[in-house]
Amino acid sequence: MNKVLTNEAITLLKDLISISSFSGSEDKTALRIQKWFTDHNIDYRRHNNNIYALNENFNKNKPMLLLNSHHDTVLPNKAYTKDPFHAHIEDGKLYGLGSNDAGGSLVSLIALFTYYYNHPDPKYNIIIAATAEEESSGNLGISSLLKILPKIDIAIVGEPTLMQLAVAEKGLVVIEAKIKGTASHAAHPNNNSAIEKLPAVLKWFKDFTFDKNSEILGPVKMTVTQVNAGEQHNVIPSEVDLVIDIRVNDCYTNTDILNLLIENAPCEIKARSLDLNSSSISIKHELVKAGKKIGRKTYGSPTLSDQSKLNCPSIKLGPGDSRRSHTADEYIYIEEIIKGIELYTELLKQIL
């Protein structure tokens, strides 16, 4: 990878940081990404706020390799001490909202695609997809794009992994639970108070275990994250609403988890959605072998990404550190981007 392309990728990231791109409102960053492809004479297409392109010597008879990362961000939290939209470098760190999650991965993959765009006879067709609505798991992100792309055979999803290979990723089920009781005036006794049932229900969720542990992803993790009840000080409410965050390993489908809770939980259970399943790839897959050959380690990731929307073997790999994601004064090291582009390039050399 030449230095000019790497420097251009860093400039692209600075520009993206300076443009607001909250999940669902990525139209302006989409335009900036389009400019990259125009400037590099690459034919691209836009679907909603997703920008994608196919390698120049595309051959429909070859398998498809997807390079994917997202250009939307979360909202900046209140602990920021720096302007989240002011992209600037201090002590080798590029600061700004979305720099680490997942701007560094995105621009590195775009540079990688540009480098290989004119490959005369690649083993795989290469598709680059800069997608929207990853942070909100929205319907106009990668889910909408997959409906019009060629069938994907393998994918590299760009997220901050310290350039190590995430060969499995936990899925997510968000459960809405309801504890039911009897409403009454606060001045009178109530032997069926939904609120008084709450401690036992919370204990049940804390103590419940799922039998199957994953060698790579470990156990399923279930956490009550929200509790809501009551509207007036003098009324005992008839219901308490709970929200439960469940991180699912590759031993269960999301439907399995829902059914187990319906059968066993001491309250009503309903899932918000079931489409964010866990994912994994065989360690014998050539992409994993290629990564290990260039010194990358494998691990299972507890965090969710657009990997959960794919129906093909995939790895999650990118510069930056997941622990910095969604934190105040987000940053990525410039050296991480430089090294990330180099390692992406070496990885593809092994399989193309």
N, C-alpha and C positions, 0 to 999 in steps of 0.2 A: 504494500500500500504506500503510495507516494505521500510526501509531507503536505503537498498542496491540498489533496483531497481531505486529509485529516484536519488541516487547519480550517478548511471550508466547513467541515462537519461541526467543529467547535463554534464557528461563527453562526451556523444555523441554530445551534442550541441556544446561544445567547439571544438570538432574535426570537426564538420560540418562548423563552422565559419572559421576555418583555411584553408578550401578547397574552392577554387574559384568555384562558381556554378551559374554564370550568366545565366539568362533565355535562354534556348536552348543549354546550355553547362554544363549539370548537371551530366555527366557520373561518375565523381570521387566521388561526394557525394552519388550517387546511390550505389557505391561500399561500402562506409562506412556504409550505412544503411543495405545493405545486410549482412555485418559482424555482425551487431546487431542480426539479425534473426538467423544466423548460430550459434553465441555464445549462444543463448537461445534455441537452438534445435527446431526452428520454421520453418516449411516448407513454403517457400516463392516463388514468381515468379517475373520475370522482364519483362516488356513490354516497349520498348523504354527506357527511363530513369525513368519510373514509377516502384516502388517496391510495391508489394501487397501480402497479406496473408489472409487466412481464418482460423477461429477458428478450433481447433483440432476436436471437436465433431460437425462438420458441418452437418446439416440436411436440404436437399433441400426443405423439406416441410414447413420449418419455414421461417418467414419474415426476410429480410436482413437489418442489420444496418451497414451503412458505416461510418467509422472514417477516415477523410481525412484532410491532410494539405500538404503544398508544401515545397520542399527543394531548389527551385531556388531563386535567389535574383535579385534585380536591380543592376545597376552599382553604385559604391560609388560616392557621389557627391564631388565637389571640396572643400567643406568647412570642410572636415574631418581633425581633428587635431591628431587623433590616427590612428594607422595602422588598417584598416578595417578587416584584416585577423588575427590579433593578439587577440585571445580570452583571456581576463584576467579580473579579478574581482577587482573592487575598490569600497569601501564603500557599499558593498552588491550588486553592479551592475555588471552584466556580459556584457562586451563591445564586439562589433564586428558586422560586416555586416550580417544581417539576424537573429540576436539574438532575436529581437522582432517580426519581420515580415519575416517568421512566425516560426522561429526555436524553440522558447519556446513552442508554441502550438504543433508543429510536434513531438518533443521528448516526450512531456507529453502524447500525444495520443498513441505513440508507446509503452510507459511504461504502459499505461492503457490497450492496447490490450494484451501485454505480461502478465499482471496480470490476465486477464480473459481468456487467450488462452485455458487453460485446464478446463474451467468451464464444469461440467459434463452434465448439461442439461439447457442451457440458453434459455430464451424465444425467443430471436433473434439470428440468426447467426451474427457473427461479422466479418466485413471485414476491414482491415487496408489498406490504400492506401497513400503512400508517393509519391506525384506527381510532375511532372516537368512543366515548361512553364506556371505557373500561372501568373507571372508578365507580360508576353507578350501575354496572352490569346492565346497561340500557339496551333496548331492542334495536337501536339504530347504529350500533357499533359493529363488531366483528360478526355477530349473529346475522345481521342483514347482508353483510358482504359475502359470507360463505355461500349464500343462496345463489350468487351469480358467478363466483369464481369456479375454475375447473376443480375437480375433485382433488383434494390435497392428500398426498401420500405421507409426508413427514413435515414437521415444522420446528422452527427455532423461535421461541417466544422471548422477546427482549425485556427483561426485568432485572433489577439490581441483585445479582447473586455473587458478587465479588469474582465474577468470571469462573465460578465453579458450576458443575453440571447438576441442575435440579432434575433428577430422573423420575421424580414423582411429586405430586402436589395434592394437598388435601382439598377436598370439596367443601361446599358450604350449604347447610340448610338453616334457614331462619324460621323458627317455629313461633307461632302466636298461640299462647295457652290462656285458658280462662278458668278461674276458680269461681264456682257458683255458690251462692248462699241466699239468705233471705234479707231483704231490705227492711229496715225498721227505724223508728225514732231512737236517737242516741240515749234518751232518758229512760228507756225501757230495756229489760233483759232481752238478749238475743242468743239463742243456743245454736244458731246456724249462720254465724257471721263469716262471710267470705274472707274478711281480713284476718280473723283469728285462725283460719285454716292455712294462712300463708306460710308460717314458719315450718309446718310439716311438709308442705309442698316444696319449699325451697330446699329443705333437707333431702327430700326424695331426689330432686335433680342433682344435688351435690354428690349424693352417695351412689346414684345409679351408674353402673359400668356396662360397657359393651364388651362382649366376650372376646371378639376377634382383634388381635393386635397385629399391626403391619410391621414387617421386618424393616421397612424403609421409613414409614411415616408414623410408626408408633400407634398409640391408642386413639380412639375417637375422643375429642375434647368437647364437652358440653358445658356452656356457661350461661346462667341467667344474667341478662344485661339490662333489662328494663322491667320496672314494676309500676303499675298505675291503677289507682282506685279512688273513688269518692269525689264529690263535687261540693258538698256542704258540710260544715262542721257538726251539724246536729242530725245528720242522716247516716246510718250504717249502710254502706252500699251493698247491692246484691251481687256484685261481681268484682273480681280483681283480675286485671289483665297483665300477663307476663310476656316478655320476648326472650327467646332462648337462641343463642348463637351456637351452632354445632359444626365443628370442623371434622370432616369425615375422611377416614383413611380409605385405602384402596381395597379393603376387605368387604366393604358395604357399598351398595348404591344408595342414593339419597332416598329412594322409595323404601328400601329396607329400613332405614333409620326412622322414617315417618311411621311405618307400620309397627315397629317395636314400641314406639312411644304411645301410639294409639292404644295398643294392647295393654300397656303397663302403667302409664302415667296416671296419677290420682286427680286429673283435671282434663278438661277438653283440650284437644290438640288440633292445630291446623297449620299447614306449611304455606309460607308465602310463595315459594316456588321450589321446583325440584330439578332445575336445569344446570346447576353449578356442581357437577359431579367431580369426584377425584380423578386424577389422571396418572398414568405411569407409562414407562417405556422399558423394554427389555434391556438389561445391561449388555446383552449380546448383539444389540442393534449396531449397525455399522457407524451410525452417528455418535453413539456413546463410546464405541471403541476408538473412533477418531479423536474424540475429546480427551480420552484417557491417554492416548498416544502423545498428545501435546502437553501432557502434564496436568490435566484438569481432574479434580476429585469429584465424586458423585455424592449426592445427599438427597434427602426428602425435604420438600419445602412445606412449611405450615401456612404460608400465605397464599391467597387466591389471586389468579390472574385470568387473562383470556384463554389460557390453556384449558380451562374448564369448559369452554365452548367448542373445542375441537374434537373431531371424531377420527383422529389419526395419532400415530405415535409422535411424541413431541418432547423436547427438552426446554427448560427455562434457563436462560443464560444471558448475562449482561454485566456491564461495568456498574460500579456503585455498590452500596451496602443496603440491604433491605431494612436494617434497623434505623436508617436515616429517613425512610419514607414517612411522609405525613408529619414530620417533626418541624418545629420552628427553626427558621434560618437554615433551611435545607441546602445542601451543597453536594457537589461531586468533585473529586480531584481531577484536574486536567490530565494528570498522568494515567488515571484510570481509564479515561476515554481513549487516549493514545494506545495504551496496552490492550484495551478491549478491541479496538479495530484490528490490531495486529493478530490477536488470538482468533477473532472471528475469521480473518483471512486465512490463517493457518488451518483452521478447522475445515473450511470449505475446500482447501487444497487437497485434503485427505479423501474427500468423497466425490469431487467433480472430475 
